[in-house]
Amino acid sequence: MSSLKQANRTQRGSLQIHEANPANKLHLTVVEDYEQMSQAAGQLVLHQLTQRPDSVLGLATGGTPVGLYRKLREEKADLSQAMTFNLDEYYALPRQHPQSFYQFMKGHVYDPLMPLGYDIPNGESAEVEQECTRYETAIRDAGGIDLQVLGVGRNGHIGFNEPETAFSSRTRLVALKRETLEDNAQFFDHVSEVPKQAITMGIGTILEARTIVLLASGPAKAEALYQLMYGDISPSVPVTALRLHPTVHVIVDKAAAALLK
Ligand code: F6R
């Protein structure tokens, strides 16, 4: 048995085994800087919308996709027939809070680009399990995600699926790791104000997207990128789950690619 299949068997439990995608089959594009990364990602999303105006897009928040959303606004991307779903939302942070992911999306995408419909986990829900089930059902009812945009955490998280998350995980409430709280503290007055929990799509949910585009910029992401390309496929580095997916575009700048051969 190949080591990849072995890894699948031991780490993915009873989940259906996908045919593994060797690291060298990831579509890797290394560009000069953040600006070029955003440009390349913008072209990919615009192409998707041209091919299928009623696409279902999976979107991320954080510093990484800000340039991509700016490109989409500059190019007047037509989302009038498209639906968007977000990866995650802080738990128990009011939707009106300036740092909620809802507000981020409202400013960068919802208000300026006006997709036909959008959805994001409701972090204020009193019935969290029901909310997670609702979100999974909404994605399925929309026909599934055509193109999922991902950033990656310094510790290799995708969405808020922190290290040791099962690859079969679905949308649920999670606790954020210390390094994630520290990284996100830049958007709050103090690290103690960063919500300690979030609702996130699971890795299993993310892997069901038809196409995935992973973006990374800057030296802080270099180790995660190295693990994605050369590390073991393992829940200890969640981003390595992408090697189990058949169609992943990895667009990174030189700084993030610094450890790649
Ligand atoms: C955001 C998300 C996270 C971020 C990651 C990187 O919706 O799910 O996985 O993509 O934390 O964040 P930035 O882009 O701020 O470095």
Residues whose N, C-alpha, C, O or C-beta is under 5 A from the ligand:
A	BS01	F6R	A60 T61 G62 G63 T64 P65 L87 D88 L150 G151 V152 G153 H157 I158 G159 F160
